[in-house]
Amino acid sequence: MTTEQLITTIAEAANCTPADIMGKARLSYITNARHILQAALRRHGWRYTRIAKVFQTDHSTVRRNIKKINKSLEIARVYQSTIES
């Protein structure tokens, strides 16, 4: 999957536009989509500094955003396994 396809897919799932995700909007559904995109780019091998440059932010902000998403995913996994038990 290309970077553009990844951005488009996440934007569609979040009911926003790629421009929203790449912009500075602070609405929660857009910032969540932005954080998910940053985590996805990291999983595709991008360095924190490269992601930060694309989003015009600091690499430590990107690290915090990715950590937040990973924590949410872990909570969702635990919740799902609890329900299935």
C-alpha positions as CSV (number, residue, x, y, z in Angstrom):
1,M,0.0,0.0,0.0
2,T,1.4,3.4,-0.9
3,T,1.5,6.3,1.5
4,E,-1.2,8.1,-0.5
5,Q,-3.4,5.0,-0.3
6,L,-2.8,4.8,3.4
7,I,-3.7,8.4,4.0
8,T,-6.9,8.1,1.9
9,T,-8.0,4.8,3.6
10,I,-7.6,6.3,7.1
11,A,-9.3,9.5,6.0
12,E,-12.3,7.6,4.7
13,A,-12.5,5.5,7.8
14,A,-12.5,8.6,9.9
15,N,-15.0,10.5,7.8
16,C,-12.6,13.3,7.0
17,T,-10.3,14.3,4.1
18,P,-6.6,13.7,3.6
19,A,-6.2,17.5,3.9
20,D,-7.8,17.4,7.3
21,I,-5.4,14.7,8.5
22,M,-2.4,16.5,7.1
23,G,-3.5,19.8,8.5
24,K,-3.6,21.3,12.0
25,A,-7.2,20.8,12.9
26,R,-7.7,19.8,16.6
27,L,-11.1,18.1,16.4
28,S,-10.8,14.8,18.2
29,Y,-11.8,12.5,15.3
30,I,-9.3,14.3,13.0
31,T,-6.4,14.2,15.6
32,N,-7.2,10.5,16.2
33,A,-7.0,9.8,12.5
34,R,-3.7,11.8,12.3
35,H,-2.2,9.7,15.2
36,I,-3.3,6.5,13.6
37,L,-1.7,7.6,10.3
38,Q,1.5,8.4,12.2
39,A,1.5,4.9,13.8
40,A,0.9,3.3,10.5
41,L,3.7,5.1,8.8
42,R,6.0,4.1,11.7
43,R,5.0,0.4,11.1
44,H,5.8,0.9,7.5
45,G,9.4,1.7,8.5
46,W,9.4,5.5,8.6
47,R,11.6,7.1,11.2
48,Y,10.1,9.5,13.8
49,T,12.0,12.4,12.3
50,R,10.6,11.8,8.8
51,I,7.0,11.5,10.1
52,A,7.6,14.7,12.1
53,K,8.8,16.6,9.1
54,V,5.8,15.6,7.0
55,F,3.4,16.7,9.8
56,Q,5.5,19.8,10.6
57,T,6.0,18.9,14.2
58,D,8.7,17.6,16.6
59,H,9.7,13.9,16.6
60,S,8.9,13.7,20.3
61,T,5.3,14.7,19.6
62,V,5.1,11.9,17.0
63,R,6.5,9.4,19.5
64,R,3.9,10.5,22.1
65,N,1.1,10.2,19.6
66,I,2.1,6.7,18.5
67,K,2.5,5.6,22.1
68,K,-1.1,6.9,22.8
69,I,-2.5,4.9,19.8
70,N,-0.6,1.8,20.8
71,K,-2.0,2.1,24.4
72,S,-5.5,2.4,23.0
73,L,-5.0,-0.6,20.8
74,E,-3.8,-2.7,23.8
75,I,-6.8,-1.6,25.8
76,A,-9.1,-2.6,22.9
77,R,-7.4,-6.0,22.7
78,V,-7.8,-6.7,26.4
79,Y,-11.4,-5.6,26.3
80,Q,-12.1,-7.8,23.3
81,S,-10.5,-10.8,24.9
82,T,-12.5,-10.2,28.1
83,I,-15.7,-10.1,26.1
84,E,-14.8,-13.3,24.3
85,S,-14.0,-15.2,27.5
